[in-house]
Structure formats: structure tokens, C-alpha cells
Amino acid sequence: MSKPVSALMGAAYDGIVRVEECGLQGMITLRGDLASKPVIAAATGATGQEMPGQRRANVAGESGLCWMSPDELLVLVPHAEVSAKLAAMTTALGDAHSLAVNVSDARAMFRVSGEHAREVMAKLAPVDFAPGAFGPGDFRRSRLAQVAGAFWMEEDGSFRIICFRSVADYVFKLLKVAAQPGSAVGVF
């Protein structure tokens, strides 16, 4: 059996911020009525986190829930536990009209941290990153230059970014260019 590896094998870059691939992360797409008891039980039971509000992420460590759309959550769990968590979720969902699928191997995750993290993100995504408009726990599903992505701000002001694994190298290079030394513009 082959050993799972992340998209970029832990690539990192230091510029005006630190950009790093986060490694393996368990990710489950959960679709269904987000107000239904079975969906709530499946999501919160897998992560220990409360259901997020619209455009919010409740994440602690490797476990969390991210609001993707009115009928979709991204469920984050430790990579080694994703199969067991998915099985437990399927049981909790029972006959509820829903879909839960392991998408871990189809995604990549990055972390952008440092004083200019907001600025680096603002260079790439059409989102208002001003401190009063985007804060810890805020989540967006948008784009990063030419590709789809999703991201949220953590309590320490850093950002977590998720993209398709097939474009991980492109996203890493985008983040590196946006974080080049001397590229700070002082917007935030």
C-alpha cells in the first residue's frame, strides 16, 4: 500500500508573511438540510464543534466545520481518522436526504501567517479583508486569482486556504508572489 502524501510535501516560503502547505488534512463534504437533526448530529459529532453560521468557520486544530453554502458543510477531521469519522457520520445521517463523501485527497490546504496576512490575501481574492469586514472565524468560498478556493481567518490573524489539489502548485506560487519581500503596500 502506498503512503499518503500532501500535494506539495510541506512546501513553505518566507516573505512578508509565511506561506506553508499544511500537510494532510481529513476533509468530508456534507450536503443536506443544515437545520435537520441528523445533519447537525453527524457534523457536530464528527468534530466536536458547533454548527457554523452563514459564511463562518468553527475550527480548532484539525477539527472543524466550515459553511460552504446553504446546504453544504466542509467537515475537517484529522487525516488518519477520516474513514472512521465518515462511517460514523453515515450512521448518524441514517435515512436523511444527504451526502457525505471523503474529499481529502482532492484538496490541499495552506496557511498564511504574519503581520501582512490580510494584505497578501487581498491581493488575490475579491473579498473585503478590512479588519471591520473580515475577522476571526469569517469564511469565504471565492477565488484566488484564476482558481476556486475557500479560506477563513484564525484567531491569531492567520488564514487557512483550501483549493483543489490539482492547482496546489499554482496557488502556492500565487501566494509566494503576493508575499515577496518589499511587496507590502500598507493597506491594513
C-alpha positions as CSV (number, residue, x, y, z in Angstrom):
1,M,0.0,0.0,0.0
2,S,1.3,3.5,-0.8
3,K,1.8,6.1,1.9
4,P,-0.4,9.2,1.6
5,V,1.5,12.4,0.8
6,S,0.3,16.0,0.6
7,A,0.2,17.9,-2.6
8,L,3.5,19.8,-2.2
9,M,5.2,17.8,0.5
10,G,5.1,20.6,3.1
11,A,6.4,23.4,0.9
12,A,7.0,26.7,2.7
13,Y,8.1,30.2,1.8
14,D,9.0,33.2,4.0
15,G,8.5,36.7,2.6
16,I,6.3,39.5,4.1
17,V,4.3,36.6,5.5
18,R,5.0,32.9,6.0
19,V,3.2,30.7,3.4
20,E,3.1,26.9,4.2
21,E,1.3,23.9,2.9
22,C,-0.4,22.3,5.9
23,G,0.1,18.7,5.0
24,L,-2.6,16.0,5.1
25,Q,-6.0,17.1,6.3
26,G,-9.1,15.0,6.5
27,M,-12.0,16.7,4.6
28,I,-15.5,15.5,4.2
29,T,-18.1,17.3,2.1
30,L,-21.5,17.1,3.8
31,R,-24.6,18.1,1.8
32,G,-28.1,18.2,3.2
33,D,-30.5,20.4,5.2
34,L,-28.2,22.1,7.7
35,A,-31.1,22.6,10.1
36,S,-32.0,18.9,10.2
37,K,-31.2,17.0,13.4
38,P,-29.4,14.1,11.6
39,V,-27.1,16.5,9.7
40,I,-26.4,18.5,12.8
41,A,-25.7,15.3,14.8
42,A,-23.4,13.9,12.1
43,A,-21.4,17.2,11.7
44,T,-21.0,18.1,15.3
45,G,-20.4,14.5,16.4
46,A,-17.5,14.1,14.0
47,T,-15.8,17.3,15.0
48,G,-16.9,18.4,18.5
49,Q,-17.6,21.8,17.0
50,E,-20.8,23.8,16.9
51,M,-22.6,24.3,13.6
52,P,-21.2,27.4,11.9
53,G,-23.4,30.3,10.8
54,Q,-23.5,31.6,7.2
55,R,-20.0,32.4,5.9
56,R,-18.4,31.2,9.2
57,A,-15.9,28.5,10.2
58,N,-15.7,26.9,13.6
59,V,-12.3,25.2,13.6
60,A,-9.9,24.1,16.4
61,G,-6.8,22.3,15.4
62,E,-7.5,19.7,12.8
63,S,-11.2,19.5,13.5
64,G,-13.9,21.9,12.4
65,L,-16.9,22.9,10.4
66,C,-16.9,25.4,7.5
67,W,-20.1,26.8,5.9
68,M,-19.8,26.3,2.2
69,S,-23.4,27.0,1.0
70,P,-26.9,26.9,2.4
71,D,-26.9,23.1,2.1
72,E,-23.2,22.2,2.4
73,L,-20.5,22.0,5.1
74,L,-16.8,21.1,4.8
75,V,-16.1,18.9,7.8
76,L,-12.5,18.9,8.9
77,V,-11.1,15.9,10.8
78,P,-7.6,14.5,11.4
79,H,-6.5,12.7,8.2
80,A,-5.9,9.4,10.0
81,E,-9.5,9.4,11.3
82,V,-11.4,10.4,8.1
83,S,-12.6,6.9,7.3
84,A,-13.9,6.2,10.8
85,K,-15.5,9.7,11.1
86,L,-17.2,9.3,7.7
87,A,-18.6,5.9,8.7
88,A,-19.9,7.4,12.0
89,M,-21.4,10.3,10.1
90,T,-23.1,8.0,7.6
91,T,-24.7,6.1,10.6
92,A,-25.8,9.4,12.2
93,L,-27.4,10.6,8.9
94,G,-29.5,7.4,8.7
95,D,-32.2,7.9,6.1
96,A,-31.9,11.7,5.9
97,H,-31.6,13.1,2.4
98,S,-27.9,13.9,2.5
99,L,-24.5,13.2,1.0
100,A,-21.2,12.7,2.9
101,V,-18.1,12.0,0.9
102,N,-14.3,12.0,1.7
103,V,-12.6,14.7,-0.4
104,S,-9.3,14.7,1.5
105,D,-7.2,13.5,-1.4
106,A,-8.8,16.0,-3.8
107,R,-7.8,19.1,-1.8
108,A,-4.8,21.0,-0.5
109,M,-4.5,23.3,2.5
110,F,-2.2,26.3,3.1
111,R,-1.6,28.6,6.0
112,V,-0.6,32.3,5.5
113,S,0.6,33.9,8.7
114,G,2.3,37.2,9.7
115,E,1.7,40.9,10.0
116,H,0.7,41.3,6.4
117,A,-1.5,38.2,6.0
118,R,-4.6,40.3,5.2
119,E,-2.7,42.2,2.6
120,V,-1.5,39.1,0.9
121,M,-5.0,37.6,0.8
122,A,-6.4,40.9,-0.5
123,K,-4.1,40.8,-3.5
124,L,-5.6,37.5,-4.6
125,A,-9.3,37.4,-3.7
126,P,-12.2,39.7,-4.4
127,V,-13.1,40.0,-0.7
128,D,-13.1,42.9,1.7
129,F,-10.4,42.0,4.1
130,A,-10.6,45.2,6.2
131,P,-10.5,44.5,9.9
132,G,-14.1,45.5,10.4
133,A,-15.3,43.4,7.5
134,F,-13.4,40.2,7.9
135,G,-12.3,38.8,11.2
136,P,-11.5,35.5,13.0
137,G,-14.0,32.8,12.1
138,D,-15.1,34.5,8.9
139,F,-15.2,32.2,5.9
140,R,-15.5,32.7,2.2
141,R,-15.8,30.5,-0.8
142,S,-14.4,32.6,-3.6
143,R,-11.4,32.5,-6.0
144,L,-7.7,33.1,-5.7
145,A,-6.7,34.8,-9.0
146,Q,-7.9,32.3,-11.6
147,V,-8.9,29.3,-9.4
148,A,-11.6,28.4,-6.9
149,G,-10.7,28.5,-3.2
150,A,-12.1,28.8,0.2
151,F,-10.5,30.4,3.2
152,W,-11.0,31.6,6.8
153,M,-9.3,33.7,9.3
154,E,-8.0,32.1,12.5
155,E,-8.0,33.7,16.0
156,D,-4.3,34.7,15.6
157,G,-5.0,36.6,12.4
158,S,-3.5,33.9,10.1
159,F,-5.5,32.4,7.2
160,R,-6.2,28.9,6.2
161,I,-6.8,28.3,2.4
162,I,-8.3,25.3,0.7
163,C,-8.0,24.6,-3.0
164,F,-8.2,21.7,-5.3
165,R,-5.1,19.5,-5.2
166,S,-4.7,19.8,-8.9
167,V,-4.0,23.6,-8.6
168,A,-2.0,23.5,-5.4
169,D,1.3,24.4,-7.0
170,Y,-0.4,27.3,-8.8
171,V,-1.9,28.6,-5.5
172,F,1.4,28.2,-3.7
173,K,3.2,30.2,-6.4
174,L,0.4,32.9,-6.3
175,L,0.9,33.2,-2.5
176,K,4.6,33.4,-2.9
177,V,4.4,36.2,-5.4
178,A,1.9,38.1,-3.3
179,A,4.3,37.7,-0.3
180,Q,7.5,38.7,-2.0
181,P,9.8,40.8,0.2
182,G,9.2,44.5,-0.4
183,S,5.7,43.9,-1.7
184,A,3.8,45.3,1.3
185,V,1.6,48.2,0.4
186,G,0.4,49.1,3.9
187,V,-3.4,49.0,3.2
188,F,-4.3,47.3,6.5
